[in-house]
Amino acid sequence: MVELIDYKCATCGSIESFHRERNGISCKACGSRVFMKLRRTGTKKLNAE
């Protein structure tokens, strides 16, 4: 099973989902090919030493 990865268009800001192995992706809203990978929503706490 191939998982979908969410990307945000750098031009218009729309969220697109693509397969990890796919090449030649472009935004459906504006046609741009520049994307940013979204960060995880959770936070991680570490103990200070």
ABEGO torsion letter per residue (X at the ends): XBBBBBBBBAAAGBBBBBBAABBGBBBAAAGBABBBBBBBABBBBBBBX
